[in-house]
Amino acid sequence: MASVRPQPLQDAYLAEVKRQAVPVVIYLMNGFQLRGVVKGFDPFTIVLEYEKKAPLIYKHAVSTLSPQGPVAGPLVPEETEALR
């Protein structure tokens, strides 16, 4: 029987802000701020569209991701909640 691995919280969060096209501010470790909309992500990177650009941002350079509006929907999958 295959075990079901819960979706990591960061993936659920990024998926919701992407799906809802919520504008975000990404604060980098060096203090720089990027404002835009998440267009994609993987385990190591985030693609943020802003000013007609879509740079690939490495997650290890990110300090904080702050949505600029409400993020609706469950951000923590039920499987993750059950493990707490």
N, C-alpha and C positions, 0 to 999 in steps of 0.2 A: 504494500500500500504506500503510495507516494504521500509524503507530508506536504501540507500546504504552508508555504512561507508567506508571512504577512508582508504587505507592501510597506516599504520604509516610509516613515512619516514625511521626509523631505520629498519623496516621489509623489505622494498623495497631495501634498501642499502645492508643489509645482504644477502638477496635472490640473488642479482646480484653478489656479490663477491663469494658466494657459487656456483652459477650456472656456473660462468666463471672460478672457481678455482683460483682466483687471490690470491697470497700470501699476507698476512696482518701482521702487527705488532699490537698487542694489548698491550697498556700501562695500567697497573693497578694503582689503587690509591696509592699504596705503592711504586710506581716507577719501579716495576719489569716489564720487557718486555717479551712477548711471541710472537714468530714468527711461522706462520704456515698457514694452509688453513682451512677456516670455513667449517665444515662438517654438522652442524645443529644448530638450534637455536629455542627458544620459547620466550614467553614474559619475562622470568626471567633469562635465561641462554644461553650460547654459547658453542658449542663443537668445539674445535680447534685441528686439527691434526698436530702434529709436533714430530719429532724424534721418530716415531713409537708409539706415545702416543696420546691419545684423551681425555684430561681432560675436565671436565664440569666446565665452568667459570661462576660465577654469575655476571650478568650485573651490579649490584650495586658496584662491585669491579673494574669495567672498567672505566678508565678515557677517553681514546681515542682509536679509531680503525683507523689505517692508512694503506691503500692499498699500495702494493709495485709495482704496475703497473697500467695501465689504466683500468678503469671500464667503459665498453661501455653500452649503452642502457639507457632508461629513468629511472632515480632514483626517480623521483617524479611523481606518477601517475597523470593522467589528472584531475581526480576528486579533488585531493588535490590542484592542480594549480588553478582550477576554484574557490576554496574557498578563495584564497588570494586576 
